[in-house]
Amino acid sequence: MAEAEREYLVLKIPWFMVCLTFCMVQPTPSHAQAVKPAPPTPIDIKKVELGGTPWNSQWDQIIEKALPPEMLSSQVPHGVRRFCPRFYEMGTTDKRTFWAYFFQALAGAEAGLNTNTSVRHGEPEGAIVMRSEGLLQLSYADQKRYGCDFNWQVDRALKANDPAKTILQPKNNLECGVKILVNQTIVQHKPLLTRSGYWSTLQPDGPSYRVFAKQMTNPPAACGLPTKSAIDKSATTKSVQDDANRRQTPK
């Protein structure tokens, strides 16, 4: 074998081995996780009947994509079965849909599904006015506590209900809510419903909780919850939103 051929093979074999190892071992990109619209809550249906703005089905996707694997596992507190008896037997797609419905119900109880709701509490602390804001009624302190994408320095120059505020933007608000619930149930191992929870609507036996519970009467059919809800079982947040858009379209 000529010296030139020997050097060529020496150079060629390592690259061949690298390609064989890398190309065959590396997994192919996985498909995007399956998401689907959640059923509508009673308040979502009522808002459309009254000519209001319904829950946006894209918010379901935001919630479903923000869920960590732990929220789809047996680590979820057993209290979830109060609202979704078959939670632990369901597939991951149905579990994601349940959580999308759960946060829709929470937003209905906390803010009436209104993205720009801003409620002032007490006196200012330093330069920050204490408020509960957005779909899930969160605060700027949550930015440091939970790593939420809020920016007080930007928002302070805007009006209280300006939709441009980072804390009022649905994506930021809902993703923060997921982080808060994960911290409560997975990190701290607290029940889903507890008196020490972040939201008063998830503190059992109180008046705020009863408001929330009324919104949890139409969860995904996969949950197997016996219910007397009059809402069409085929309805989703997407179909409700489409219906609202048709009503608003001039004939």
C-alpha angles and dihedrals in degrees: 000000000000118000091241091054091049092053090048092055092046089055095041100050098060091050090048091051092047091051092046092051098041100038096046100038100044111092119236115251110278122236117260113273113269115255131176137178117275124232115270122260120232091256090053090056092045093051091056091049089053094047095254131136113275131213111289112240089216087068088065088060092049091054096042093050092047094057115108119220091257091067088059095049143075088273089082108104115260090242087083088079090071087073101022112027094183096045096121093048096049127097121253094258092056090046090054090049091051092054090048088055091045093055091044088056090046091051089048092054095041103040109001087251089293112143096201099050110135120176121188119221126196123313130333116276105215106312095335121091109218107241139155108224146186134002094326098031098242133166138225090249086071089070091072097031098051106011095253121173098247125131116198093180090061097038098048091078093055131081118266095256099034106137089214090071111112092228092054096050105108095226093054093042097048095043089051090051090054090052091051093051092046089053092050100044106027106026099035095028092226124153121267088244113042139145089234093055125122096245123055087212088067094049104102126240096016127116092251091054091054089056089053094045091056089059092052095067098098107048121156113299089239088070090070094219113163105233141165093209113150092209115118106260091219092057121108134180086259094055091046091050091049090050091052091050091051091052091052095048111099113242 
